[in-house]
Amino acid sequence: MAKFLVQKSGPLNGEVTISGAKNAVLPIMAATLLTEEKCEIRDVPALRDVEVMCRLLESLGATVNEDLGRNKVEISAAGSISHEAPFDLVKMMRASILVLGALLLRTGRAVIHLPGGCAIGKRPVELHLKGLKALGAVIDEEKLQRGIIDASADKLRGATIYLDFPSVGATEVIIMAAALAEGTTVLENAAQEPEIVDLANFLNKMGARIKGAGTDTIKVDGVTSLRGVSHNVIPDRIEAGTFMVGAAMTKGNVLIKNVVPDHLKAVIAKLKECGVDITMDDDGVRVRGDVNELTATDIKTLPYPGFPTDMQSPFMALLTVAKGPSRVIETVFENRFMHVGEFNRMGANIKISGNCSMIPGGKALKGAQVVATDLRAGAAVVLTGLVADGITEVSQIYHVDRGYERFVEKLRALGANIMRVED
Ligand code: EPZ
């Protein structure tokens, strides 16, 4: 199994270009099932999850030409499409659920074996199913008890749907199904993430009529067909935030290019509270950790536009070395503190009480053997490795490969002492 070896590094300096957003490209790729015409997607990050989605769409009958070296994927879901997603692919990526709405609409049925929970939580999908049932889908309840979604619908009709929680995946699955349903759908308490807006922009380019994406109420007027289009994926705000944190905690000076500052308001505000110097210029966002002393702040994760849960572990890496105590409250996932044990192996001395982690801060961390417990936590322990004395060995780095394109190369270009080694 591959590992990262990370040594204490000097300040990260230079510039880094952010890749396309994983959590935007995955639903957009799923949405190509809604047309028989070819779609060309650009600025696609070369990630393991994108490759799995390519294989999944192919297994359903689509023609996929991926050129990830040039960050491009062409998808043509012409002809007959299977209604069943193969379990061996679904178990590799829970985001496979994102094909549910499009598959149901395209074939009148969708069968997806649910993967179990994962490190960060049990990841239920009852809100996705609530929305599809409201649109007229019938769910086989007996199979659902066995972890198999078997949804069918001759026709989908618009409805008003309230989401008990602004679930990103449920919002995406529902607007994909509503796009070609008969009549109008109003989705209330919808997720507002920028990736939802990117999906809505892609669908509207295809001919859909979606309004309100990015707010908590999304209105979809169903149309009868959608056409193939080209689309450039938005930059990955979580990758950008991860490199901002890296620049800050190594007292570096890094220009982050290809980033939408508006997508990172909460993260930028919290970094500034910690004394990080952040300026915007035409080329991107400049982050300097070499201006002021790094001081502590408190974090509470919330659905967008609140502080993103995916930035919780990378930001906690910064708080382990910032001066003073801080608290991190995780409200989105029920079990997203698996990385705390890894930070503590490096001397962070963090205590957990319920959904709150207390970080004493100001620690001189020591290199250790640690594990990537999810894709963001894997990046986070690399960041602590950059400032810890000695060598940090990170295993289970397949998690990191899921969410960060050329992570080692981008860090090394900024002066980080990191290498990937095969066992
Ligand atoms: C998306 O996951 C992202 N993944 C996650 O990013 C991200 O952490 C998450 O949104 C929150 O922002 C992709 O976009 C592929 P949710 P998703 O449905 O859609 C509960 C990463 O790091 N919930 O908004 O699965 C759920 O259990 C990944 O790139 C229900 O209770 O997230 C969780 O506690 C990790 N019932 C909370 O909502 C449901 O029916 C947020 O889940 C659905 C969700």
Residues whose N, C-alpha, C, O or C-beta is under 5 A from the ligand:
A	BS01	EPZ	N23 A95 G121 R123 P124 V125 E126 L127 H128 F165 P166 S167 V168 G169 A170 T309 D310 V332 F333 E334 R376
